[in-house]
Amino acid sequence: MKKTILITGASRGFGKIWAEAFLKRGENVIATARNIESLKGLAETYGSSVLTLELDVTNRTQTFDVLNKAHAHFGVLDVVINNAGYGLFGTIEEASEQEAREQFEANVFGTLWVSQAAIPLMRNQGHGHIIQVSSVLGIASIPNLGLYNASKWAVEAISESMAAEIKGFGIHTTLVEPIGYATDWSGASAVHSKPIDVYDGLRAVVYEELKNMPFGNPEATADAILKVVDAQVPPLRVFFGKTALPWINQVYADRLNQWEEWNEVSVAAHG
């Protein structure tokens, strides 16, 4: 059956690729972006199958209005994909108050507002699927992206709790956790804190590692997101990219080893 899918941040990157993938196979898509002009091409190509709406996910009132309008337009909202967000590059000391707040406003509160707006609509219709675009950095952190890491860890926690709360209403939750992809996430879409020179050496090491990473092909994620949406029982978590699982296996092994090493202290702390 034809599905109706809302995607935030649909003007570029994953959002644009996924919107086109759904539209090409005949689904209805509500494509949202802060600048509706950036969605003009989708509307011209796919006609009545696509509804383009302006949305700043940090505006809670607008978010509820847009999701209600989208639901009323097509009469149903089967899938909501929380894709809007960006990366803040810089060490913890370097991040300004405004940069830190804006990172959380977009990545955490934006995701929260969209989720809160979607849940009652999906609950009333008796089904739905909320897909949160998190990151492998929502599971393991790296230097120079601390605030971005933190925002995605928050998305992970919110979504895991939410999944248990709404599954009884017939609503599925999935966290998509991509590795690095060759999008403009680390380019035009990124924000960089004002550097402090004592971190230049660390920054150089991090950037060198990132430069040598085997970045994924964003177009390859189209088939993957279709499989997630089509799954009868969707996963709570799914990696996008081949290097994610080997890395996280090592991260979890290291964590477990350290917890075991300190277990005597942990047990004694119980009293």
Salt bridges, closest charged atoms under 4 A:
GLU27 OE2 - ARG25 NE 2.91
ASP56 OD2 - ARG34 NH2 3.68
ASP78 OD1 - HIS127 NE2 2.65
GLU94 OE2 - ARG203 NH2 2.92
GLU97 OE2 - ARG101 NE 2.91
GLU156 OE1 - ARG237 NE 2.81
GLU160 OE1 - ARG237 NH2 2.67
GLU177 OE2 - ARG237 NE 3.36
ASP184 OD2 - ARG12 NH1 2.98
ASP200 OD1 - ARG203 NH2 3.23
GLU208 OE1 - LYS211 NZ 3.34
ASP230 OD1 - LYS3 NZ 3.81
ASP230 OD1 - ARG25 NH2 2.60
